[in-house]
């Protein structure tokens, strides 16, 4: 081996060492940039948490992980390009489409995170401020936006990788028929959830029940396939959305008033006091601050029962709160008892009267 060949070998070795060093430096710089941006990011987020707006908090929180991912794929793509160029491999050709796909993934990831955080922050902010917010609408809009981002991202990614979007859509149109038959229950639940969002028979947090099925409880979540209901014994009940298309749903949470409907009986011996008792009860209800005077109010003698003279009370409370309603009802029932006793009457209870003929011959009975 002559001196010239030795020099060429040394230059080739130094050239290989040079691009390996370049790759190492690129990865090192990438890690340093990512470390710096994390520090800045955390400092910005800590300052934004002190503000009242939630949009900026959601934006910077949503960019935290995607920005780190973008920095790393940019550094790795650059390093891979250098490796492919110096080794004459196909790696340098594949870097460009893969890098574009990575950027698209990063953008979609950021948008999905941003939508989710805005949804969460909006609901939390409204609750803390005491403002009314329709959580069902917010949830529905957020889900539609996330689905739109995913579908758009997939189509653009396929286009960037060289696939024809028109061909994909055509295949989807033909294959949709087969998929529709195979997943008809899934589609039925999906459209059932869509109808719930559109017709709004109930919202998250409302109490519902069905007279057709054994369904009763508080709505916790309305998904695209299932609606989660928390029963009163605190058990979760998962109901397919398609079921709500075929049953009646009662929503007690939207009632305007609660009804008091009771029948009270007094003794037959107190017949002469019935009118005064009815008048006093009616007056008491009209003066009660928790009774809605704009609704039906009835107190009337109703029936000659086997063991009592019955009158009924029919009225509505202003409140719809379940606990407060029962407190009001208890107060009214005790007041009715006091009115009956104050008029010298008594509440009736089941009795039986035995009549014995005075002409019965005891000797004949033996």
GIBELLIN-V981506 format. One record per residue. N is the residue number from 1. SS is DSSP state (H for helix, E for strand, L for the rest). D_LAST is the distance of its C-alpha to the last C-alpha in whole Angstrom. Layout:
N	SS	D_LAST
N	SS	D_LAST
This chain:
1	L	149
2	L	152
3	H	151
4	H	150
5	H	147
6	H	146
7	H	146
8	H	144
9	H	142
10	H	141
11	H	141
12	H	138
13	H	136
14	H	137
15	H	136
16	H	132
17	H	132
18	H	132
19	H	130
20	H	127
21	H	128
22	H	127
23	H	124
24	H	123
25	H	124
26	H	122
27	H	119
28	H	120
29	H	120
30	H	117
31	H	115
32	H	117
33	H	116
34	H	113
35	H	112
36	H	114
37	H	112
38	H	109
39	H	110
40	H	111
41	H	108
42	H	106
43	H	108
44	H	107
45	H	103
46	H	103
47	H	105
48	H	103
49	L	100
50	L	100
51	L	101
52	L	98
53	L	99
54	L	97
55	H	99
56	H	102
57	H	100
58	H	99
59	H	102
60	H	104
61	H	101
62	H	101
63	H	104
64	H	104
65	H	103
66	H	105
67	H	108
68	H	109
69	H	108
70	H	111
71	H	113
72	H	113
73	H	113
74	H	116
75	H	118
76	H	117
77	H	118
78	H	121
79	H	121
80	H	120
81	H	123
82	H	126
83	H	125
84	H	125
85	H	128
86	H	130
87	H	128
88	L	129
89	L	125
90	L	123
91	H	121
92	H	123
93	H	122
94	H	118
95	H	118
96	H	119
97	H	116
98	H	113
99	H	114
100	H	114
101	H	110
102	H	110
103	H	110
104	H	108
105	H	105
106	H	106
107	H	106
108	H	103
109	H	101
110	H	102
111	H	101
112	H	97
113	H	97
114	H	98
115	H	96
116	H	93
117	H	94
118	H	94
119	H	91
120	H	90
121	H	92
122	H	91
123	H	87
124	H	88
125	H	90
126	H	88
127	H	85
128	H	87
129	H	88
130	L	85
131	L	86
132	L	84
133	L	85
134	L	83
135	H	83
136	H	82
137	H	85
138	H	88
139	H	86
140	H	87
141	H	90
142	H	91
143	H	90
144	H	92
145	H	95
146	H	95
147	H	94
148	H	97
149	H	99
150	H	98
151	H	99
152	H	102
153	H	103
154	H	103
155	H	105
156	H	108
157	H	108
158	H	108
159	H	111
160	H	113
161	L	112
162	L	114
163	L	111
164	L	111
165	H	108
166	H	108
167	H	107
168	H	105
169	H	103
170	H	104
171	H	102
172	H	99
173	H	99
174	H	99
175	H	97
176	H	94
177	H	93
178	H	92
179	H	91
180	H	88
181	H	87
182	H	86
183	L	85
184	H	83
185	H	80
186	H	82
187	H	84
188	H	81
189	H	80
190	H	83
191	H	83
192	H	79
193	H	81
194	H	83
195	H	81
196	H	79
197	H	82
198	H	83
199	H	80
200	L	79
201	L	75
202	L	75
203	L	77
204	L	77
205	L	75
206	L	72
207	E	69
208	E	68
209	E	65
210	E	64
211	L	61
212	L	62
213	L	63
214	L	61
215	E	64
216	E	64
217	E	66
218	E	70
219	E	73
220	E	75
221	E	78
222	E	79
223	L	81
224	L	83
225	L	80
226	E	77
227	E	76
228	E	74
229	E	71
230	E	69
231	L	66
232	L	64
233	L	63
234	L	67
235	L	67
236	E	70
237	E	69
238	E	72
239	E	72
240	E	75
241	H	76
242	H	76
243	H	72
244	H	72
245	H	74
246	L	71
247	L	68
248	L	67
249	L	68
250	E	66
251	L	68
252	H	66
253	H	69
254	H	71
255	L	68
256	L	69
257	L	66
258	E	62
259	E	59
260	E	56
261	E	53
262	E	50
263	E	47
264	E	45
265	E	42
266	E	41
267	L	38
268	H	37
269	H	37
270	H	41
271	H	42
272	H	44
273	H	46
274	H	46
275	H	50
276	H	51
277	H	50
278	H	52
279	H	55
280	H	55
281	H	55
282	H	57
283	H	60
284	H	59
285	H	60
286	H	63
287	H	64
288	L	64
289	L	67
290	L	66
291	E	64
292	L	66
293	L	67
294	L	68
295	L	65
296	L	62
297	L	60
298	E	57
299	E	54
300	E	51
301	E	48
302	E	47
303	E	43
304	E	39
305	L	38
306	L	34
307	L	34
308	L	37
309	E	40
310	E	43
311	E	47
312	E	49
313	E	53
314	E	56
315	E	59
316	E	62
317	E	63
318	L	67
319	L	67
320	L	67
321	L	67
322	H	63
323	H	63
324	H	64
325	H	62
326	H	59
327	H	60
328	H	60
329	H	57
330	H	55
331	H	57
332	H	56
333	H	52
334	H	52
335	H	54
336	H	51
337	H	49
338	H	51
339	H	51
340	H	47
341	H	47
342	H	50
343	L	48
344	L	45
345	L	43
346	L	41
347	E	41
348	L	38
349	L	36
350	L	33
351	L	30
352	L	26
353	L	24
354	L	21
355	L	20
356	L	16
357	L	16
358	L	16
359	L	15
360	L	11
361	L	9
362	H	7
363	H	5
364	H	5
365	H	4
366	L	0
